Amino acid sequence: MSFAHPIRSQARNLGRILRSASFRLPLIYAVLFVLSAGALFVTVYWTATAAMQTDMAAVLRTEISQYYSPGWEDKATAREMVDEWSKRLVKAIDQAHGR
């Protein structure tokens, strides 16, 4: 008795299953679901990261404006300092997360 015949039969059945519409359609839907979920995750992550960076810059601007002394004639200098501090903070956070 040969064992090759059942293996060929199983391979043919597998081939038929893979070619059938009842297998292909759920596979296509699963791939589309994974791709759309991934796109949604990337969009939410990117939006949340941008919002947090904007909020952090606003907080830093508010804090530096509290320490702004009337002796500083150039508000642009204070704004540049805040922008530099916020860039350093974002860079430090990115380095901490390994990006």
LINDA-V631425 format. One record per residue. N is the residue number from 1. RES is the residue in three letters. BURIAL is + if it has 16 or more other C-alpha atoms within 10 Angstrom, else -. Layout:
# LINDA-V631425
n,res,burial
N,RES,BURIAL
N,RES,BURIAL
This chain:
# LINDA-V631425
n,res,burial
1,MET,-
2,SER,-
3,PHE,-
4,ALA,-
5,HIS,-
6,PRO,-
7,ILE,-
8,ARG,-
9,SER,-
10,GLN,-
11,ALA,-
12,ARG,-
13,ASN,-
14,LEU,-
15,GLY,-
16,ARG,-
17,ILE,-
18,LEU,-
19,ARG,-
20,SER,-
21,ALA,-
22,SER,-
23,PHE,-
24,ARG,-
25,LEU,-
26,PRO,-
27,LEU,-
28,ILE,-
29,TYR,-
30,ALA,-
31,VAL,-
32,LEU,-
33,PHE,-
34,VAL,-
35,LEU,-
36,SER,-
37,ALA,-
38,GLY,-
39,ALA,-
40,LEU,-
41,PHE,-
42,VAL,-
43,THR,-
44,VAL,-
45,TYR,-
46,TRP,-
47,THR,-
48,ALA,-
49,THR,-
50,ALA,-
51,ALA,-
52,MET,-
53,GLN,-
54,THR,-
55,ASP,-
56,MET,-
57,ALA,+
58,ALA,-
59,VAL,-
60,LEU,+
61,ARG,+
62,THR,-
63,GLU,-
64,ILE,-
65,SER,-
66,GLN,-
67,TYR,-
68,TYR,-
69,SER,-
70,PRO,-
71,GLY,-
72,TRP,-
73,GLU,-
74,ASP,-
75,LYS,-
76,ALA,-
77,THR,-
78,ALA,+
79,ARG,-
80,GLU,-
81,MET,-
82,VAL,+
83,ASP,+
84,GLU,-
85,TRP,-
86,SER,+
87,LYS,-
88,ARG,-
89,LEU,-
90,VAL,+
91,LYS,-
92,ALA,-
93,ILE,-
94,ASP,-
95,GLN,-
96,ALA,-
97,HIS,-
98,GLY,-
99,ARG,-
